[in-house]
Amino acid sequence: MAAICHGPWSIVEAGRAQGRTMTSWPSLQTDIRNAGGTWVDEEVTVCLPGPNVLVTSRRPDDLKAFNEALVEAFRGSGGR
């Protein structure tokens, strides 16, 4: 799964933030923490613990790093 900018709000709203580490637009950090997630201020974060690989990024300026991490995560997933 991947989300950038305000996309992690979908993860919070779906009740899937518990125990996950992610980044996002800074204004979401309180919502992510209140939902049981860990928010970090990094251009891209790859969270492996959980039911799937979760790749998140803060903003459009981080798109290059986000895309590289996303391709790497898909490459390592064995096509799942």
JOUR-V18428 format. One record per residue. N is the residue number from 1. SS is DSSP state (H for helix, E for strand, C for the rest). PHI is phi in whole degrees, -180 to 180 (none if undefined). Layout:
N/SS/PHI ; N/SS/PHI
//
This chain:
1/C/none ; 2/E/-142 ; 3/E/-151 ; 4/E/-131 ; 5/C/65 ; 6/C/-93 ; 7/C/-56 ; 8/H/-60 ; 9/H/-60 ; 10/H/-62 ; 11/H/-68 ; 12/H/-62 ; 13/H/-64 ; 14/C/-82 ; 15/C/73 ; 16/C/-114 ; 17/C/-87 ; 18/C/-53 ; 19/C/78 ; 20/C/-99 ; 21/E/-105 ; 22/E/-152 ; 23/C/-122 ; 24/C/-170 ; 25/C/-58 ; 26/H/-53 ; 27/H/-68 ; 28/H/-90 ; 29/H/-57 ; 30/H/-67 ; 31/H/-63 ; 32/H/-64 ; 33/H/-64 ; 34/H/-64 ; 35/C/-89 ; 36/C/94 ; 37/C/-94 ; 38/E/-111 ; 39/E/-102 ; 40/C/-128 ; 41/C/-98 ; 42/C/-137 ; 43/C/-66 ; 44/E/-152 ; 45/E/-132 ; 46/E/-114 ; 47/E/-107 ; 48/C/-90 ; 49/C/-64 ; 50/C/131 ; 51/C/-75 ; 52/C/-156 ; 53/C/-77 ; 54/E/-121 ; 55/E/-110 ; 56/E/-131 ; 57/E/-145 ; 58/C/-81 ; 59/C/-158 ; 60/H/-56 ; 61/H/-62 ; 62/H/-94 ; 63/H/-58 ; 64/H/-60 ; 65/H/-65 ; 66/H/-60 ; 67/H/-63 ; 68/H/-63 ; 69/H/-67 ; 70/H/-65 ; 71/H/-62 ; 72/H/-64 ; 73/H/-65 ; 74/H/-66 ; 75/H/-61 ; 76/H/-82 ; 77/C/-82 ; 78/C/70 ; 79/C/83 ; 80/C/-67
//
